[in-house]
Amino acid sequence: MDYTMLDAFKSLPKDPDELRSVSAQMLQHIQSQAYQIEKLKAELHGHRKARFGSKSEGMDQLALDLLEDEEIAQAAEDHHTEQPPIDEETPTNKRQHSRKPLPNHLDREDEVLSPGEACHDCGGALRQVGEDVTEELDYIPGRFMVRRFIRPRMACTCCEAFAQAPLPSRLIERGRPGPGLVSHMLVGKFCDHLPLERQSKIYAREGVDLHRSTLSDWVGRTTALLEPLAEHIGKLVRAGPALFADDTPVKLQVRANTTKTKTARLWSYVRDERPWCGVAPPCAWYQFSVDRKGEHPVNHLTGYTGTVHADGFAGFNGLFGKDKADEQACMVHVRRKFVDEAERTGSPIAQQAIKQIAQLYAVEKEARRKTPEERVALRQAKAKPVFDNLELWLQAQLRKISGKTKLAEAIRYALNRMPKARSYLTDGHLELDNNTCERTMRPVALGRKNYLFMGSIGGGSAAAIAYTLMETCKLNSVDPEAWLTWVLQRLPDHKINRIDELMPWNWQPEKA
């Protein structure tokens, strides 16, 4: 608190000119404090949102938790009320079920419950006139197994020469893991977010002693073997007319045997032509770097001349320019700033901006799965007027409010990014936002909450290879563990110039 200004109230001058001067100083001071208070409120709101999530998300989760508790309590009560008296065979109140049938692909184990061969009443022979089948869904934990390669040593009866079949190519030379185990381990770490230390403890419960350091060695060797597949995916990503780019922070251990870390980055580049009926399969390519310098995306996309969907991060600016890539800005980032302001202050201007942006997305919903030409025609007819009006309206609102407010900051950001987002109106290969790439960052965010940090630069590079393969499988609706097992069975003997045959979109489960 500024006590000097409080003292000024105690001895106000009597001269009108001096009084006006003091009033002007006080007004300026009050405005300055108001701006400072608004800034601090915005920072506090941001910290709370980062730590606890948005109010709606928190309330939604609370509602789900309460609903779950109510359902559990109701089920327990139903269980007790449905139990028949001891002297009755059937319950008095039967539950009504409307559940889906169990999947046909699951193995069935039949257990026949026979009433016997003779009638309990007269002793006559029984014959079957039908049957009732009740299915129960159960789970048998996955089992380890040992595959033994038995190679008889043979000797010729004539010349006494010895003969023996060679060992098949091994996934890890002189190593013990089979393709299925390594695939299960990689998917556990990079898809299901289970650290290797936790996997080691899970295996120990099955009576198999595999130390974390052993699993780490297998991950490093296997990802090195899989690196050509990831590089091939990277080439395909950079061959498209448009791609999506983003990055996310990960912790990197500064040196071994210490908890000190620094912030490194995982970069994601995605090609997905499904929204405009493109024939190329969707794929995601990850790269690791020890910092966030702009030289990294420039090196990753050297020679790329298509369009890059990206946020306003200055590190991407080196990608754009003459004889380089074009930029497509992200309207989700524009919207996000208005959402923050609407949640924090309830600003009518922010709320109106959100509604107008929603009209653009309504058009995009209609344009999905149409050809590029159809998308352009639809956007020109329905989206362009909304886009133009929004830009003009924001310019008018900016002149009406103080330039130091967070709302003004959001409007300036929007007016700076919207000209770079306008390209989507005339190019059907482009999208209105960068959500395609942001979705590929979610597994990394979930993973870092579990394994906390990368142990080394090599570990970060291995993670980038693994994420490339896992997320590309997901984009193509392929089971990553089944595909990876199939690949690792063939990769040691596969010709490098036929690497495309091993891609997820060429995998056929029935043949595997």
VEXVO-641371 format. One record per residue (C-alpha): residue in one letter; residue number from 1; x, y, z. Coordinates in Angstrom, 1 decimal, decimal comma. Layout:
BEGIN
  aa    i    east   north      up
   A  NUM       X       Y       Z
...
END
This chain:
BEGIN
  aa    i    east   north      up
   M    1     0,0     0,0     0,0
   D    2     1,3     3,5    -0,9
   Y    3     1,1     5,4     2,5
   T    4     2,3     8,6     0,8
   M    5    -1,0     8,9    -1,1
   L    6    -3,0     8,2     2,0
   D    7    -1,2    11,0     3,8
   A    8    -2,1    13,3     0,9
   F    9    -5,8    12,9     1,8
   K   10    -5,2    14,2     5,3
   S   11    -3,9    17,6     4,1
   L   12    -5,6    18,6     0,9
   P   13    -4,6    22,0    -0,5
   K   14    -7,2    24,8    -0,5
   D   15    -6,0    26,3    -3,8
   P   16    -8,2    25,0    -6,7
   D   17    -5,3    24,6    -9,1
   E   18    -3,3    22,7    -6,6
   L   19    -6,3    20,6    -5,7
   R   20    -6,9    19,7    -9,4
   S   21    -3,2    18,7    -9,7
   V   22    -3,4    16,5    -6,6
   S   23    -6,7    15,0    -8,0
   A   24    -5,0    14,2   -11,3
   Q   25    -2,1    12,5    -9,5
   M   26    -4,5    10,5    -7,4
   L   27    -6,5     9,4   -10,4
   Q   28    -3,4     8,3   -12,3
   H   29    -2,3     6,4    -9,2
   I   30    -5,6     4,7    -8,8
   Q   31    -5,6     3,7   -12,5
   S   32    -2,1     2,3   -12,1
   Q   33    -3,1     0,3    -9,1
   A   34    -6,2    -1,0   -11,0
   Y   35    -4,0    -2,2   -13,8
   Q   36    -1,6    -3,8   -11,4
   I   37    -4,5    -5,5    -9,6
   E   38    -5,9    -6,8   -12,9
   K   39    -2,5    -8,1   -13,9
   L   40    -2,1    -9,9   -10,6
   K   41    -5,6   -11,4   -10,8
   A   42    -4,8   -12,7   -14,3
   E   43    -1,6   -14,2   -13,1
   L   44    -3,4   -15,8   -10,2
   H   45    -6,1   -17,2   -12,5
   G   46    -3,5   -18,6   -14,8
   H   47    -1,6   -20,3   -11,9
   R   48    -4,8   -21,8   -10,5
   K   49    -5,9   -23,0   -13,9
   A   50    -2,5   -24,6   -14,6
   R   51    -2,6   -26,3   -11,2
   F   52    -6,2   -27,3   -10,7
   G   53    -7,7   -27,1   -14,3
   S   54   -10,7   -25,1   -15,4
   K   55   -13,7   -24,7   -13,1
   S   56   -15,9   -26,6   -15,5
   E   57   -13,5   -29,5   -15,8
   G   58   -13,2   -29,6   -12,0
   M   59   -16,9   -29,6   -11,5
   D   60   -17,4   -32,2   -14,3
   Q   61   -14,9   -34,5   -12,5
   L   62   -16,6   -33,9    -9,2
   A   63   -20,0   -34,7   -10,7
   L   64   -18,6   -37,9   -12,2
   D   65   -17,0   -38,9    -8,8
   L   66   -20,3   -38,2    -7,0
   L   67   -22,3   -40,2    -9,7
   E   68   -19,8   -43,0    -9,4
   D   69   -20,2   -43,1    -5,6
   E   70   -24,0   -43,1    -5,9
   E   71   -23,9   -45,9    -8,5
   I   72   -21,7   -48,0    -6,2
   A   73   -24,0   -47,4    -3,2
   Q   74   -27,1   -48,2    -5,3
   A   75   -25,5   -51,4    -6,6
   A   76   -24,6   -52,5    -3,1
   E   77   -28,2   -51,8    -2,0
   D   78   -29,6   -53,7    -5,0
   H   79   -27,4   -56,6    -4,2
   H   80   -28,9   -56,9    -0,7
   T   81   -32,5   -56,4    -1,8
   E   82   -32,2   -58,9    -4,6
   Q   83   -30,9   -61,7    -2,4
   P   84   -33,7   -64,3    -2,0
   P   85   -34,6   -65,8     1,3
   I   86   -32,7   -68,9     2,2
   D   87   -35,7   -71,2     1,5
   E   88   -36,3   -69,7    -2,0
   E   89   -34,5   -70,5    -5,2
   T   90   -35,2   -67,3    -7,2
   P   91   -35,0   -63,7    -6,2
   T   92   -38,2   -61,7    -5,8
   N   93   -36,9   -58,6    -7,6
   K   94   -35,0   -59,3   -10,8
   R   95   -32,7   -56,7   -12,4
   Q   96   -33,5   -55,5   -15,9
   H   97   -30,4   -55,7   -18,1
   S   98   -29,8   -54,0   -21,5
   R   99   -26,2   -54,8   -22,0
   K  100   -24,2   -55,4   -25,2
   P  101   -23,3   -59,0   -26,1
   L  102   -19,7   -60,0   -25,4
   P  103   -17,3   -59,6   -28,4
   N  104   -17,2   -62,6   -30,7
   H  105   -13,4   -62,6   -31,1
   L  106   -12,9   -63,6   -27,4
   D  107   -12,0   -67,2   -26,8
   R  108   -14,8   -69,2   -25,3
   E  109   -14,3   -71,9   -22,7
   D  110   -17,4   -74,1   -22,3
   E  111   -18,4   -75,7   -19,1
   V  112   -21,4   -78,1   -19,4
   L  113   -23,5   -78,4   -16,3
   S  114   -25,5   -81,6   -16,8
   P  115   -28,5   -82,6   -14,6
   G  116   -27,5   -86,2   -15,0
   E  117   -28,6   -89,2   -17,1
   A  118   -31,8   -90,1   -15,2
   C  119   -35,0   -88,3   -14,1
   H  120   -35,0   -87,4   -10,5
   D  121   -38,8   -88,0   -10,3
   C  122   -39,3   -91,3   -12,1
   G  123   -35,8   -92,6   -12,9
   G  124   -36,4   -92,5   -16,7
   A  125   -33,7   -91,7   -19,2
   L  126   -33,3   -88,0   -20,1
   R  127   -32,9   -86,6   -23,6
   Q  128   -31,9   -83,1   -24,6
   V  129   -34,6   -80,8   -25,9
   G  130   -32,6   -77,5   -25,9
   E  131   -30,1   -75,5   -23,8
   D  132   -29,6   -72,2   -22,1
   V  133   -26,2   -70,5   -22,5
   T  134   -25,1   -67,9   -19,9
   E  135   -21,8   -66,0   -20,6
   E  136   -19,5   -64,7   -18,0
   L  137   -16,6   -62,3   -18,8
   D  138   -13,4   -63,2   -16,9
   Y  139    -9,8   -62,3   -17,1
   I  140    -6,7   -64,5   -17,1
   P  141    -3,4   -62,5   -16,5
   G  142    -0,9   -62,6   -19,4
   R  143     1,6   -65,3   -19,0
   F  144     5,3   -65,5   -19,7
   M  145     6,5   -68,4   -21,9
   V  146     9,9   -69,7   -22,8
   R  147    10,6   -70,5   -26,5
   R  148    13,3   -73,1   -26,9
   F  149    15,3   -73,4   -30,1
   I  150    16,5   -77,0   -30,2
   R  151    19,2   -77,7   -32,7
   P  152    20,3   -81,3   -33,0
   R  153    24,0   -81,7   -33,8
   M  154    24,2   -84,3   -36,5
   A  155    27,1   -86,3   -37,8
   C  156    27,5   -88,0   -41,1
   T  157    27,7   -91,8   -40,9
   C  158    30,1   -91,9   -43,9
   C  159    32,5   -88,9   -43,6
   E  160    31,8   -88,0   -39,9
   A  161    31,2   -84,4   -40,8
   F  162    29,0   -82,4   -38,4
   A  163    25,8   -80,5   -39,4
   Q  164    23,6   -78,2   -37,3
   A  165    20,9   -75,7   -38,3
   P  166    21,8   -72,0   -37,6
   L  167    20,0   -70,0   -35,1
   P  168    17,4   -67,6   -36,5
   S  169    18,2   -63,9   -36,4
   R  170    17,8   -62,6   -32,9
   L  171    16,2   -59,3   -32,0
   I  172    19,1   -58,5   -29,6
   E  173    22,3   -60,4   -30,4
   R  174    23,0   -62,8   -27,6
   G  175    20,0   -61,4   -25,8
   R  176    17,1   -63,3   -24,3
   P  177    14,0   -61,2   -25,0
   G  178    11,6   -62,3   -27,7
   P  179     9,6   -59,9   -29,9
   G  180     6,4   -60,3   -27,9
   L  181     8,1   -59,4   -24,6
   V  182     9,9   -56,4   -26,0
   S  183     6,7   -55,1   -27,7
   H  184     4,8   -55,5   -24,5
   M  185     7,4   -53,6   -22,6
   L  186     7,6   -50,7   -25,2
   V  187     3,9   -50,3   -25,3
   G  188     3,7   -50,4   -21,5
   K  189     6,2   -47,5   -21,2
   F  190     5,3   -45,3   -24,2
   C  191     1,6   -46,1   -24,7
   D  192     0,3   -47,1   -21,2
   H  193     2,8   -44,8   -19,4
   L  194     4,3   -47,5   -17,1
   P  195     7,9   -46,7   -16,1
   L  196    10,4   -49,6   -16,5
   E  197    10,9   -49,7   -12,7
   R  198     7,1   -50,3   -12,3
   Q  199     7,1   -52,9   -15,1
   S  200    10,0   -54,7   -13,3
   K  201     7,9   -55,0   -10,2
   I  202     4,9   -56,3   -12,1
   Y  203     7,1   -59,0   -13,8
   A  204     8,5   -59,9   -10,4
   R  205     4,9   -60,8    -9,2
   E  206     4,9   -63,3   -12,1
   G  207     8,1   -64,9   -10,7
   V  208    10,3   -63,3   -13,5
   D  209    13,3   -61,3   -12,3
   L  210    14,1   -58,6   -14,8
   H  211    16,0   -55,6   -13,4
   R  212    15,1   -52,1   -14,6
   S  213    18,6   -51,7   -16,0
   T  214    18,1   -54,8   -18,1
   L  215    14,8   -53,4   -19,5
   S  216    16,5   -50,1   -20,2
   D  217    19,1   -51,8   -22,2
   W  218    16,5   -53,6   -24,2
   V  219    14,6   -50,4   -24,9
   G  220    17,7   -48,7   -26,2
   R  221    18,8   -51,5   -28,4
   T  222    15,3   -52,1   -29,8
   T  223    14,6   -48,4   -30,6
   A  224    17,9   -48,3   -32,3
   L  225    16,8   -51,2   -34,5
   L  226    13,5   -49,4   -35,1
   E  227    15,0   -46,1   -36,0
   P  228    14,9   -46,7   -39,8
   L  229    11,1   -47,0   -39,5
   A  230    10,8   -43,8   -37,7
   E  231    13,0   -42,0   -40,2
   H  232    10,8   -43,4   -43,0
   I  233     7,7   -42,0   -41,3
   G  234     9,5   -38,6   -41,0
   K  235    10,1   -38,5   -44,8
   L  236     6,4   -39,3   -45,4
   V  237     5,4   -36,5   -43,0
   R  238     7,6   -34,0   -44,9
   A  239     6,3   -35,1   -48,3
   G  240     2,7   -33,8   -47,8
   P  241     1,3   -30,5   -49,0
   A  242     0,6   -29,5   -45,3
   L  243     1,7   -30,6   -41,9
   F  244     1,1   -29,7   -38,2
   A  245     3,9   -28,8   -35,9
   D  246     4,0   -28,3   -32,1
   D  247     6,3   -29,0   -29,1
   T  248     6,0   -29,9   -25,5
   P  249     8,4   -29,7   -22,5
   V  250    10,0   -32,8   -20,9
   K  251    12,5   -32,9   -18,1
   L  252    16,0   -34,1   -18,9
   Q  253    18,3   -35,3   -16,2
   V  254    21,4   -33,1   -16,1
   R  255    23,8   -35,9   -15,1
   A  256    23,5   -39,5   -13,8
   N  257    22,8   -40,1   -10,1
   T  258    21,2   -36,7    -9,5
   T  259    17,7   -35,4    -9,3
   K  260    18,7   -32,1   -11,0
   T  261    17,0   -31,6   -14,3
   K  262    16,6   -29,1   -17,1
   T  263    13,8   -28,5   -19,6
   A  264    14,2   -30,3   -22,9
   R  265    11,6   -30,6   -25,7
   L  266     9,8   -33,2   -27,8
   W  267     8,7   -31,8   -31,2
   S  268     5,8   -33,4   -33,1
   Y  269     5,1   -33,1   -36,8
   V  270     1,9   -34,7   -38,1
   R  271     0,5   -35,4   -41,6
   D  272    -3,2   -36,2   -41,7
   E  273    -5,1   -35,8   -44,9
   R  274    -8,3   -37,6   -43,8
   P  275   -10,3   -34,4   -43,3
   W  276   -10,0   -33,7   -47,1
   C  277   -10,1   -37,3   -48,4
   G  278    -6,4   -37,5   -49,1
   V  279    -5,0   -41,0   -49,9
   A  280    -1,8   -40,8   -47,8
   P  281    -2,0   -42,6   -44,5
   P  282    -1,8   -40,4   -41,4
   C  283     1,5   -40,4   -39,5
   A  284     3,2   -38,6   -36,6
   W  285     7,0   -37,9   -36,4
   Y  286     8,7   -36,9   -33,1
   Q  287    12,1   -35,4   -32,5
   F  288    13,9   -34,7   -29,3
   S  289    16,1   -31,6   -28,4
   V  290    17,8   -30,4   -25,3
   D  291    16,3   -26,9   -25,5
   R  292    13,6   -24,9   -27,4
   K  293    15,8   -23,0   -29,8
   G  294    14,3   -22,2   -33,2
   E  295    17,2   -23,9   -35,0
   H  296    15,6   -27,3   -34,1
   P  297    12,3   -27,1   -36,1
   V  298    14,3   -25,4   -38,9
   N  299    16,7   -28,4   -39,0
   H  300    13,8   -30,9   -38,7
   L  301    12,0   -29,4   -41,7
   T  302    14,9   -28,4   -43,9
   G  303    13,7   -28,1   -47,5
   Y  304    10,0   -28,3   -46,7
   T  305     8,0   -25,9   -48,9
   G  306     4,4   -26,8   -48,0
   T  307     2,2   -25,2   -45,3
   V  308     3,0   -25,6   -41,6
   H  309     0,1   -25,3   -39,1
   A  310     1,7   -23,8   -35,9
   D  311     1,0   -21,6   -32,9
   G  312     2,6   -18,2   -32,5
   F  313     5,9   -19,5   -31,1
   A  314     8,7   -17,3   -32,5
   G  315    11,0   -20,4   -32,9
   F  316     8,9   -21,5   -35,9
   N  317     9,5   -18,2   -37,8
   G  318    12,7   -19,6   -39,4
   L  319    10,5   -22,0   -41,3
   F  320     8,6   -19,3   -43,2
   G  321     9,6   -17,0   -46,0
   K  322    10,4   -16,9   -49,7
   D  323    11,3   -20,4   -51,1
   K  324    10,3   -21,8   -47,6
   A  325     7,2   -23,0   -46,0
   D  326     3,9   -21,0   -45,6
   E  327     2,4   -20,4   -42,2
   Q  328    -1,2   -21,4   -41,2
   A  329    -2,0   -19,9   -37,8
   C  330    -4,1   -21,7   -35,2
   M  331    -7,5   -20,2   -34,2
   V  332    -7,7   -22,4   -31,1
   H  333    -4,9   -20,4   -29,6
   V  334    -6,9   -17,2   -30,5
   R  335   -10,0   -18,6   -28,9
   R  336    -8,2   -19,8   -25,8
   K  337    -7,2   -16,3   -24,8
   F  338   -10,8   -15,2   -25,0
   V  339   -12,0   -18,2   -23,0
   D  340    -9,5   -17,3   -20,3
   E  341   -10,8   -13,8   -20,1
   A  342   -14,4   -14,8   -20,1
   E  343   -13,8   -17,3   -17,3
   R  344   -11,8   -14,7   -15,3
   T  345   -14,0   -11,6   -15,7
   G  346   -17,1   -12,6   -17,6
   S  347   -16,3   -10,0   -20,3
   P  348   -19,2    -9,7   -22,8
   I  349   -16,7    -8,8   -25,5
   A  350   -14,8   -12,1   -24,9
   Q  351   -18,0   -14,1   -24,8
   Q  352   -19,1   -12,5   -28,1
   A  353   -15,7   -13,3   -29,7
   I  354   -16,1   -17,0   -28,6
   K  355   -19,6   -17,2   -30,2
   Q  356   -18,3   -15,8   -33,5
   I  357   -15,4   -18,2   -33,6
   A  358   -17,9   -21,0   -32,9
   Q  359   -19,6   -20,1   -36,1
   L  360   -16,3   -20,8   -38,0
   Y  361   -16,1   -24,2   -36,4
   A  362   -19,7   -25,0   -37,3
   V  363   -18,7   -24,5   -41,0
   E  364   -15,6   -26,8   -40,4
   K  365   -17,8   -29,5   -39,1
   E  366   -19,8   -29,4   -42,3
   A  367   -16,6   -29,3   -44,4
   R  368   -15,0   -32,4   -42,9
   R  369   -14,5   -35,4   -45,2
   K  370   -15,1   -33,3   -48,3
   T  371   -12,7   -32,8   -51,2
   P  372   -10,5   -29,7   -51,2
   E  373   -12,5   -28,0   -53,9
   E  374   -15,8   -28,6   -52,0
   R  375   -14,2   -27,3   -48,8
   V  376   -13,0   -24,1   -50,4
   A  377   -16,5   -23,4   -51,9
   L  378   -18,2   -24,0   -48,6
   R  379   -15,8   -21,8   -46,7
   Q  380   -16,0   -19,0   -49,1
   A  381   -19,8   -19,0   -48,9
   K  382   -20,2   -19,5   -45,2
   A  383   -16,9   -18,9   -43,3
   K  384   -15,4   -15,9   -45,0
   P  385   -18,1   -13,5   -44,1
   V  386   -17,9   -14,5   -40,4
   F  387   -14,1   -14,3   -40,5
   D  388   -14,1   -10,8   -42,1
   N  389   -16,8    -9,5   -39,7
   L  390   -14,9   -10,9   -36,7
   E  391   -11,7    -9,1   -37,7
   L  392   -13,5    -5,8   -38,2
   W  393   -15,4    -6,2   -35,0
   L  394   -12,3    -6,9   -33,0
   Q  395   -10,6    -3,8   -34,4
   A  396   -13,6    -1,7   -33,3
   Q  397   -13,6    -3,2   -29,8
   L  398    -9,9    -2,6   -29,3
   R  399   -10,5     1,2   -29,7
   K  400   -13,1     1,2   -27,0
   I  401   -11,1    -0,4   -24,1
   S  402    -7,9     0,3   -22,3
   G  403    -4,8    -1,0   -24,1
   K  404    -3,3    -2,2   -20,9
   T  405    -6,0    -4,8   -20,1
   K  406    -5,7    -8,6   -20,6
   L  407    -8,7    -8,3   -22,9
   A  408    -6,9    -5,8   -25,1
   E  409    -3,9    -8,2   -25,1
   A  410    -6,2   -11,0   -26,3
   I  411    -7,6    -8,9   -29,1
   R  412    -4,2    -7,8   -30,3
   Y  413    -3,0   -11,4   -30,4
   A  414    -6,1   -12,3   -32,4
   L  415    -5,6    -9,4   -34,9
   N  416    -2,0   -10,4   -35,3
   R  417    -2,7   -14,1   -35,9
   M  418    -5,9   -13,9   -38,0
   P  419    -4,2   -12,7   -41,2
   K  420    -1,9   -15,7   -41,0
   A  421    -5,0   -18,0   -40,5
   R  422    -6,8   -16,6   -43,5
   S  423    -5,1   -19,0   -46,0
   Y  424    -7,5   -21,9   -45,0
   L  425   -10,3   -20,0   -46,7
   T  426    -8,7   -20,5   -50,1
   D  427    -6,9   -23,8   -49,6
   G  428    -8,9   -26,9   -48,9
   H  429    -5,8   -28,8   -47,7
   L  430    -5,6   -26,6   -44,6
   E  431    -7,3   -26,6   -41,3
   L  432    -8,5   -23,8   -39,0
   D  433    -6,4   -25,0   -36,1
   N  434    -3,4   -27,1   -35,0
   N  435    -5,5   -29,5   -32,9
   T  436    -4,3   -32,4   -35,0
   C  437    -0,8   -32,0   -33,6
   E  438    -1,8   -31,0   -30,1
   R  439    -3,6   -34,3   -29,7
   T  440    -0,4   -36,1   -30,3
   M  441     1,2   -34,3   -27,4
   R  442    -1,3   -35,8   -24,9
   P  443     0,5   -39,2   -24,5
   V  444     3,8   -37,3   -23,8
   A  445     2,0   -35,2   -21,1
   L  446     0,6   -38,4   -19,5
   G  447     4,0   -40,1   -19,7
   R  448     6,0   -37,4   -18,1
   K  449     3,6   -37,5   -15,1
   N  450     4,7   -41,1   -14,6
   Y  451     8,3   -41,4   -15,6
   L  452     9,0   -37,8   -14,5
   F  453    12,1   -37,2   -16,7
   M  454    14,4   -38,4   -19,5
   G  455    17,5   -40,0   -18,1
   S  456    19,8   -38,9   -21,0
   I  457    19,8   -37,4   -24,5
   G  458    19,9   -41,0   -25,8
   G  459    16,8   -41,8   -23,8
   G  460    15,0   -38,7   -25,2
   S  461    15,9   -39,8   -28,8
   A  462    14,7   -43,4   -28,0
   A  463    11,4   -41,9   -26,7
   A  464    11,0   -39,9   -29,9
   I  465    11,4   -43,1   -32,0
   A  466     8,9   -45,0   -29,8
   Y  467     6,3   -42,2   -29,8
   T  468     6,6   -42,0   -33,6
   L  469     5,7   -45,6   -34,0
   M  470     3,0   -45,8   -31,3
   E  471     1,1   -42,7   -32,3
   T  472     1,3   -43,5   -36,0
   C  473    -0,3   -46,9   -35,1
   K  474    -3,1   -45,1   -33,3
   L  475    -3,7   -42,7   -36,2
   N  476    -4,2   -45,8   -38,4
   S  477    -6,4   -47,7   -35,9
   V  478    -3,7   -50,4   -35,5
   D  479    -2,9   -52,3   -32,3
   P  480     0,6   -51,1   -31,6
   E  481     1,6   -54,2   -29,6
   A  482     0,4   -56,7   -32,2
   W  483     2,0   -54,7   -35,0
   L  484     5,3   -54,2   -33,2
   T  485     5,6   -57,9   -32,4
   W  486     5,0   -58,7   -36,1
   V  487     7,7   -56,1   -37,1
   L  488    10,3   -57,2   -34,7
   Q  489     9,9   -60,8   -35,9
   R  490    10,9   -59,7   -39,4
   L  491    13,0   -56,6   -39,0
   P  492    16,5   -58,3   -38,4
   D  493    16,3   -59,9   -41,8
   H  494    14,3   -57,3   -43,7
   K  495    15,8   -55,4   -46,6
   I  496    16,1   -51,7   -45,9
   N  497    14,9   -50,7   -49,4
   R  498    11,6   -52,4   -48,6
   I  499    10,9   -50,6   -45,3
   D  500     7,5   -49,4   -46,4
   E  501     6,2   -53,0   -46,3
   L  502     6,6   -52,8   -42,5
   M  503     4,5   -49,6   -42,0
   P  504     1,4   -49,9   -39,8
   W  505    -1,0   -49,2   -42,7
   N  506     0,4   -52,2   -44,6
   W  507     0,0   -54,6   -41,7
   Q  508    -2,8   -57,1   -42,0
   P  509    -3,6   -58,9   -38,7
   E  510    -5,2   -61,9   -40,3
   K  511    -1,9   -62,6   -42,3
   A  512     0,3   -61,9   -39,3
END
